Amino acid sequence: MRRSEQSRNKLEQVILEHQFEHASAYLLENTRQGIRCAKAGAANYDIPCVSRIGGDPDLPPQAEWPATTDGTPMTFLVQLNLKDVASHDESSLLPTGGMLYFFVGIDDPAYHIQHRVLFLPDDQLASAERRLSPEGTALEGRFCGYQLEARTSLEPPNYAYVDYEQIENESVGYEEYEDLTFSLSNTQRDDAALLFGYPTGQHDDSEYEAALMILTGQNYSYSTTKAFEQLTAHFAGNEEKAKQEIQDTLMLLEIESDDDVGFCWWDAGVLHFFIRKEDLLAGRFDRTYCSLYSS
């Protein structure tokens, strides 16, 4: 993803400060531009259409509340005011206006979770106001609303995605690398969501899983080799196209388990939403994938 000169300068400076010059080329190539969203106080529903996690969304009267295939109202998770959030999007992937909403069905099993990502442009938001969540949504519990404040971040490869041979030498190891990643991402205690970084997990295969389902409708069998073969077959044997699609499968949003909000994804895990870069740039949010990671 494209980075500003300021972000590149920060990345180079942190690499020097943490003595990772040996991995400079690797980090410059693989550090992703991200957007972190932190809780910034309890939701104030007198001010509609601000970024929010939990609680209730702001919707215009004509917007239907998303439901699962059996008719159960989905649970509202997050709304993002893109005028605010996109100002931190140095890669220019997000629409520059409108509102993005995230809803989810029952989070079991942890893959191919029913969900809905809804985008409403600015001209549909004039009449938007607080819409109380229906009784008995897909997830049980009461979820408290909090304002969200976005900021630009730099996201180097995490535990699952990093190439240890690239970052470790006789002087520094993974512990020192973690210090570097915290300096770059400027992680805060109240962080509740992340856009466009590396998905949290044990393995570096989340994009395979998401791309396979979005493009072919097939479930992932926990084999990247098989998934790549299936995607290659989908593209009539074009391996380069399959590689590009995996590379262009982006983590649209990661939502943390959060005691304040009341979200707990299995054993304090995270919820992921993925989208193809091509669909994101086209403003198509009807082809996304949702999964869950928990240790």
Helices and strands as residue ranges (DSSP letters): H 5-17, G 21-23, H 24-30, E 32-42, E 52-53, E 58-59, E 75-81, H 82-85, G 86-88, E 99-104, E 115-120, G 122-124, E 129-130, E 146-155, H 164-167, H 174-185, E 191-195, H 206-216, H 224-234, H 239-247, E 249-256, E 270-276, H 277-281, E 288-293
